[in-house]
Amino acid sequence: MAETLADAYQARLDAGEIRPDAAQARGLEALSRLERDLAAAEAEGGRLKALFRKPEAQRGVYLYGPVGRGKSMLMDLFFETAPVARKRRTHFHVFMGEVHRLIDAFRKGDPVARRARFGRAAKGDDPIPPVAEAVAEEARLLCFDEFQVTDIADAMILGRLFEALTARGVTLVATSNRHPDELYKDGINRQLFLPFIDMLKQRLDVVQVAGHHDYRLDRLRAAGTWFSPNDPDNQRSFERLWTEMLDGEAETGATLEVLGRHVTLPRAAGGLLRAGFSSLCSVALGPNDYIALADRFHTVFLEDVPKLTPNRREEARRFVILIDALYEAKTRLIVLAEAEPIQLYPAGDGAFEFERTASRLQEMRSADWLADRD
């Protein structure tokens, strides 16, 4: 008999990898219900009469809560044990990037190219049905990690896209730091997004996973978050912590769209970002870029931060704006730097103004700051 989600979770408990957690238990219960529903649907689908029926989506699950409470771990276990042949687990932003590329290919393709890419679904001028058909052909179960809507382009198509996926028998599971009611909060034309929120709440069990214990925080507390000087020992420690925080996740990269421009961040995985000082502060980025970055990622690894001098005034200015954005968003920050915060800009024009940033950097490495992230 195949291992169930409950079996896989109990095995982790028995191995001491996790501890009993009432909040996780609620998520486990919802996912186990879905596991049973999917198994029943698969058994029904194996009967001859089911050949003449359209596939039906099952009621999905939406797990939300603070960072580090085990939402992704629960979904990973569920995905591994889910009794579905065609299934896919991906970060939400990666998925939406693919969707936008499919939409673009449909709109720009001639009839021959459309048919080659989308088959019989390539009819009419509306890209959503053929895109949904292409996604449904690949997977009947879609598991999204880090579900978060910050892009108006995503917001405007999500309702119709998910409606079309559900109609084609695709079951949805998602993890998020936000309750559905908080998605795309204060976004442009948010009123047009509200029907999608209602649909999520109607078709997915919304379950909070917000236990008191933050497993990622344990790692940060143990390792520390400020590594200086930038020597081989601290470089190894920084690298080791990044690997631990990834916890097996692949670096898929991310692209932020800001005022019509695209900011490419190659070393990203879900809500984790790793970037060098030069890639964020030695290029023409501004406040809107840093705000978008802080909104997109809950944890930022910033490496190779140098000592700053007046002849690097512009880089120092961008660094100050970046830290302000991360501070206001309560983003967790891990730094590999040439010196301690107060020594990063020790003298010269701009050093006095930098003292406020140094103070914020000191606060952001404190235990209280880490604990108050959510």
PLY file of the C-alpha trace (Angstrom):
ply
format ascii 1.0
element vertex 374
property float x
property float y
property float z
element edge 373
property int vertex1
property int vertex2
end_header
0.00 0.00 0.00
1.32 3.44 -0.93
2.47 5.72 1.89
-0.09 8.31 2.92
0.55 11.92 3.87
-0.16 11.08 7.51
2.41 8.26 7.38
5.05 10.55 5.87
4.39 13.24 8.48
4.54 10.72 11.34
7.85 9.42 10.02
9.31 12.93 10.32
7.98 13.22 13.86
9.47 9.84 14.79
12.83 10.85 13.30
12.87 14.05 15.37
13.00 16.23 12.25
9.90 18.14 13.38
7.99 18.50 16.62
4.25 18.13 17.30
2.50 21.30 16.16
-1.23 21.95 16.50
-1.23 24.49 13.66
0.48 22.04 11.31
-2.04 19.40 12.37
-4.86 21.54 10.96
-3.06 21.82 7.65
-2.35 18.08 7.71
-6.05 17.35 8.23
-7.11 19.50 5.26
-4.49 18.00 2.96
-5.34 14.46 4.08
-8.99 15.14 3.21
-7.90 16.22 -0.26
-5.66 13.17 -0.55
-8.70 10.92 0.10
-10.82 12.86 -2.40
-8.15 12.55 -5.07
-7.78 8.81 -4.42
-11.52 8.33 -4.74
-11.59 10.34 -7.96
-8.70 8.34 -9.38
-10.47 5.08 -8.54
-13.65 6.32 -10.20
-11.66 7.51 -13.18
-10.34 4.01 -13.70
-13.79 2.67 -14.47
-14.96 2.35 -18.04
-17.91 4.68 -17.59
-15.57 7.44 -16.44
-14.06 7.51 -19.92
-17.11 9.45 -21.05
-16.97 12.02 -18.25
-15.05 15.23 -18.07
-12.46 15.26 -15.26
-13.61 17.08 -12.15
-11.50 19.30 -9.93
-11.52 18.49 -6.23
-11.90 21.08 -3.50
-8.36 22.36 -2.99
-6.43 23.67 0.02
-4.92 27.09 0.72
-2.45 27.15 3.63
-1.47 30.56 4.91
0.53 31.92 7.80
3.89 33.43 8.80
7.23 32.40 7.38
8.86 29.26 8.75
5.82 27.51 10.21
5.96 24.42 8.00
3.49 25.24 5.21
5.90 24.33 2.42
7.00 21.20 4.25
3.37 20.03 4.50
2.76 20.71 0.83
5.97 18.92 -0.15
4.89 15.81 1.75
1.40 16.04 0.25
2.82 16.37 -3.25
5.06 13.34 -2.79
2.20 11.12 -1.61
-0.71 12.54 -3.66
-2.29 9.71 -5.69
-2.23 11.60 -8.98
-0.16 10.65 -12.01
0.08 14.11 -13.54
1.02 16.64 -10.91
3.28 19.65 -10.59
4.73 21.64 -7.69
6.15 25.08 -8.46
6.63 28.54 -7.06
3.71 30.73 -8.02
5.82 33.44 -9.64
7.59 30.86 -11.83
4.22 29.53 -12.96
2.85 32.98 -13.77
5.97 33.79 -15.76
5.30 30.72 -17.89
1.65 31.70 -18.28
2.59 35.15 -19.55
5.00 33.60 -22.05
2.26 31.26 -23.30
-0.15 34.17 -23.66
2.48 36.11 -25.58
3.17 33.13 -27.87
-0.55 32.77 -28.61
-1.05 36.44 -29.36
2.00 36.75 -31.60
1.74 33.41 -33.37
0.16 32.92 -36.77
-2.48 30.14 -37.18
0.18 27.54 -38.03
2.35 28.42 -35.03
-0.66 28.49 -32.72
-1.83 25.08 -33.81
1.67 23.64 -33.44
1.92 24.95 -29.86
-1.67 24.69 -28.63
-3.20 21.99 -30.85
-6.97 21.94 -31.25
-7.34 24.46 -28.41
-5.89 27.23 -30.61
-9.23 28.72 -31.58
-10.47 32.30 -31.54
-8.57 35.30 -30.22
-8.83 34.69 -26.47
-5.55 33.25 -25.11
-6.90 32.05 -21.75
-8.71 28.85 -22.92
-5.76 27.48 -24.93
-3.29 28.39 -22.18
-5.47 26.66 -19.58
-5.74 23.65 -21.88
-1.95 23.48 -22.19
-1.51 23.65 -18.40
-4.24 21.05 -17.79
-2.62 18.66 -20.26
0.54 18.75 -18.17
-0.96 18.44 -14.68
-4.25 17.61 -12.97
-2.86 18.70 -9.60
-1.09 22.05 -9.27
0.70 22.89 -6.03
1.83 26.51 -5.69
4.33 27.66 -3.12
4.63 31.33 -2.09
1.28 32.40 -3.56
1.48 36.19 -3.68
-0.02 38.70 -6.11
1.82 41.98 -6.58
1.67 42.38 -10.36
-1.37 43.98 -12.01
-0.86 41.78 -15.09
-1.21 38.69 -12.87
-4.16 40.14 -11.01
-6.12 40.85 -14.17
-5.91 37.31 -15.59
-5.96 35.11 -12.49
-9.74 34.89 -12.12
-10.38 33.72 -15.68
-7.29 31.49 -15.72
-8.19 29.63 -12.53
-11.83 29.35 -13.62
-10.66 27.75 -16.86
-8.26 25.40 -15.05
-10.95 24.26 -12.62
-13.35 23.65 -15.52
-10.71 21.35 -17.01
-10.43 19.29 -13.85
-7.29 20.83 -12.35
-7.13 20.73 -8.53
-5.27 23.55 -6.81
-3.19 23.67 -3.61
-1.30 26.75 -2.44
0.79 28.10 0.40
0.98 31.80 1.15
2.02 34.25 3.82
-1.30 36.04 3.35
-4.97 35.25 3.82
-6.83 35.46 0.50
-8.47 38.70 1.65
-4.99 40.27 1.89
-3.87 39.35 -1.63
-3.08 42.26 -3.94
-3.87 44.62 -1.08
-3.85 48.28 -2.20
-3.17 47.14 -5.78
-4.28 49.10 -8.83
-7.91 48.35 -9.77
-8.13 45.89 -6.88
-11.93 45.86 -7.13
-11.54 43.86 -10.35
-9.54 41.27 -8.39
-12.11 40.71 -5.64
-14.16 38.07 -7.54
-11.01 35.94 -7.75
-10.60 36.16 -3.97
-14.21 35.03 -3.54
-13.57 32.13 -5.89
-10.52 31.05 -3.91
-12.48 31.00 -0.68
-15.35 29.09 -2.27
-13.26 26.41 -3.96
-10.36 25.91 -1.56
-10.28 25.16 2.15
-8.49 28.16 3.68
-6.43 26.96 6.66
-4.15 29.02 8.86
-0.80 27.48 9.80
0.55 29.93 12.33
2.17 28.00 15.13
4.42 29.75 17.63
7.57 27.97 16.44
9.48 29.36 13.46
11.78 26.65 12.13
13.69 28.95 9.79
14.29 31.36 12.63
16.10 28.60 14.52
18.65 28.42 11.73
19.15 32.17 11.59
19.53 32.46 15.36
22.06 29.63 15.43
24.18 30.96 12.57
23.78 34.71 13.01
22.86 37.12 10.23
25.92 39.38 9.87
29.15 37.88 8.58
32.24 40.08 8.58
34.97 40.45 7.54
34.48 39.00 4.06
37.04 36.26 4.51
36.99 32.54 3.54
35.60 31.42 6.92
32.66 33.82 6.79
32.11 33.10 3.11
31.73 29.41 3.95
29.35 30.19 6.81
27.25 32.46 4.58
27.13 29.78 1.88
26.19 27.08 4.39
23.32 29.14 5.80
22.00 29.87 2.30
22.01 26.14 1.53
20.23 25.35 4.80
17.57 27.97 4.18
16.95 26.63 0.67
16.29 23.24 2.27
16.60 21.44 -1.06
14.77 24.04 -3.17
16.24 24.91 -6.55
17.26 28.46 -7.39
14.69 29.29 -10.05
15.39 33.02 -10.24
12.82 35.80 -10.33
11.90 38.79 -12.44
10.22 41.87 -10.98
8.20 44.17 -13.21
8.49 47.75 -11.97
6.89 50.60 -13.90
7.17 48.68 -17.15
10.80 47.65 -16.57
12.06 44.20 -15.66
14.54 43.59 -12.84
16.11 40.14 -13.16
17.27 38.36 -10.01
18.91 35.06 -10.99
19.48 33.64 -7.48
16.02 33.36 -5.99
13.87 30.54 -4.66
10.37 31.35 -3.51
10.62 34.03 -0.85
14.41 33.77 -0.61
16.76 36.04 -2.56
20.54 36.05 -2.80
22.22 39.01 -4.48
25.54 40.82 -4.53
25.95 44.43 -3.45
27.04 45.46 -6.93
23.99 43.88 -8.61
21.62 45.94 -6.42
23.53 49.11 -5.63
25.96 49.67 -8.52
23.24 49.71 -11.17
20.44 52.16 -11.92
17.83 50.96 -9.43
15.64 53.24 -7.36
13.08 53.29 -4.53
10.30 51.59 -6.52
12.62 48.71 -7.41
13.69 48.19 -3.80
10.10 48.40 -2.53
9.05 45.76 -5.06
11.97 43.58 -3.98
11.12 43.94 -0.30
7.48 43.10 -1.00
8.41 40.02 -3.04
10.97 38.39 -0.69
10.74 37.64 3.02
14.48 36.89 3.37
17.37 38.54 1.51
20.98 37.32 1.49
23.19 40.28 0.52
26.86 39.51 -0.11
30.07 41.37 -0.85
29.05 44.61 0.87
32.18 46.82 0.78
33.38 49.67 2.94
31.93 52.85 1.48
33.71 56.12 0.81
32.67 59.49 -0.64
33.78 58.41 -4.12
31.12 55.66 -3.91
28.49 58.14 -2.83
25.87 56.99 -5.37
26.23 53.34 -4.38
25.95 54.33 -0.72
22.78 56.28 -1.47
21.19 53.28 -3.17
22.28 51.03 -0.31
20.56 53.36 2.18
17.33 53.28 0.13
17.52 49.49 -0.14
17.95 49.04 3.61
15.08 51.46 4.28
12.79 49.41 2.01
13.80 46.13 3.64
13.43 47.66 7.11
9.93 48.99 6.45
8.84 45.62 5.02
10.35 43.80 8.02
12.40 41.65 5.65
14.97 39.33 7.17
18.46 40.33 6.05
21.60 38.20 6.07
24.79 40.06 5.12
28.33 39.15 4.11
30.27 42.40 4.49
33.75 43.80 4.70
33.04 45.34 8.11
30.50 45.77 10.90
27.56 48.13 10.16
29.00 51.13 12.02
32.31 50.72 10.12
30.87 50.49 6.61
31.01 54.26 6.05
33.53 55.41 8.66
34.46 58.90 7.44
33.93 61.55 4.82
31.01 63.19 3.09
27.89 61.16 3.82
29.25 59.27 6.83
27.08 61.18 9.30
23.90 60.49 7.32
24.86 56.81 7.12
24.70 56.45 10.91
20.91 56.00 10.71
21.36 53.12 8.24
24.02 51.55 10.45
21.60 51.72 13.36
18.92 50.01 11.31
21.34 47.31 10.25
22.21 46.68 13.88
18.51 46.39 14.74
17.86 44.03 11.82
20.42 41.54 13.13
18.86 41.42 16.59
16.87 38.49 17.94
13.84 40.72 18.47
13.86 41.85 14.85
14.05 38.27 13.57
11.25 37.16 15.88
9.01 40.08 14.91
9.22 39.39 11.15
5.58 38.27 11.12
0 1
1 2
2 3
3 4
4 5
5 6
6 7
7 8
8 9
9 10
10 11
11 12
12 13
13 14
14 15
15 16
16 17
17 18
18 19
19 20
20 21
21 22
22 23
23 24
24 25
25 26
26 27
27 28
28 29
29 30
30 31
31 32
32 33
33 34
34 35
35 36
36 37
37 38
38 39
39 40
40 41
41 42
42 43
43 44
44 45
45 46
46 47
47 48
48 49
49 50
50 51
51 52
52 53
53 54
54 55
55 56
56 57
57 58
58 59
59 60
60 61
61 62
62 63
63 64
64 65
65 66
66 67
67 68
68 69
69 70
70 71
71 72
72 73
73 74
74 75
75 76
76 77
77 78
78 79
79 80
80 81
81 82
82 83
83 84
84 85
85 86
86 87
87 88
88 89
89 90
90 91
91 92
92 93
93 94
94 95
95 96
96 97
97 98
98 99
99 100
100 101
101 102
102 103
103 104
104 105
105 106
106 107
107 108
108 109
109 110
110 111
111 112
112 113
113 114
114 115
115 116
116 117
117 118
118 119
119 120
120 121
121 122
122 123
123 124
124 125
125 126
126 127
127 128
128 129
129 130
130 131
131 132
132 133
133 134
134 135
135 136
136 137
137 138
138 139
139 140
140 141
141 142
142 143
143 144
144 145
145 146
146 147
147 148
148 149
149 150
150 151
151 152
152 153
153 154
154 155
155 156
156 157
157 158
158 159
159 160
160 161
161 162
162 163
163 164
164 165
165 166
166 167
167 168
168 169
169 170
170 171
171 172
172 173
173 174
174 175
175 176
176 177
177 178
178 179
179 180
180 181
181 182
182 183
183 184
184 185
185 186
186 187
187 188
188 189
189 190
190 191
191 192
192 193
193 194
194 195
195 196
196 197
197 198
198 199
199 200
200 201
201 202
202 203
203 204
204 205
205 206
206 207
207 208
208 209
209 210
210 211
211 212
212 213
213 214
214 215
215 216
216 217
217 218
218 219
219 220
220 221
221 222
222 223
223 224
224 225
225 226
226 227
227 228
228 229
229 230
230 231
231 232
232 233
233 234
234 235
235 236
236 237
237 238
238 239
239 240
240 241
241 242
242 243
243 244
244 245
245 246
246 247
247 248
248 249
249 250
250 251
251 252
252 253
253 254
254 255
255 256
256 257
257 258
258 259
259 260
260 261
261 262
262 263
263 264
264 265
265 266
266 267
267 268
268 269
269 270
270 271
271 272
272 273
273 274
274 275
275 276
276 277
277 278
278 279
279 280
280 281
281 282
282 283
283 284
284 285
285 286
286 287
287 288
288 289
289 290
290 291
291 292
292 293
293 294
294 295
295 296
296 297
297 298
298 299
299 300
300 301
301 302
302 303
303 304
304 305
305 306
306 307
307 308
308 309
309 310
310 311
311 312
312 313
313 314
314 315
315 316
316 317
317 318
318 319
319 320
320 321
321 322
322 323
323 324
324 325
325 326
326 327
327 328
328 329
329 330
330 331
331 332
332 333
333 334
334 335
335 336
336 337
337 338
338 339
339 340
340 341
341 342
342 343
343 344
344 345
345 346
346 347
347 348
348 349
349 350
350 351
351 352
352 353
353 354
354 355
355 356
356 357
357 358
358 359
359 360
360 361
361 362
362 363
363 364
364 365
365 366
366 367
367 368
368 369
369 370
370 371
371 372
372 373
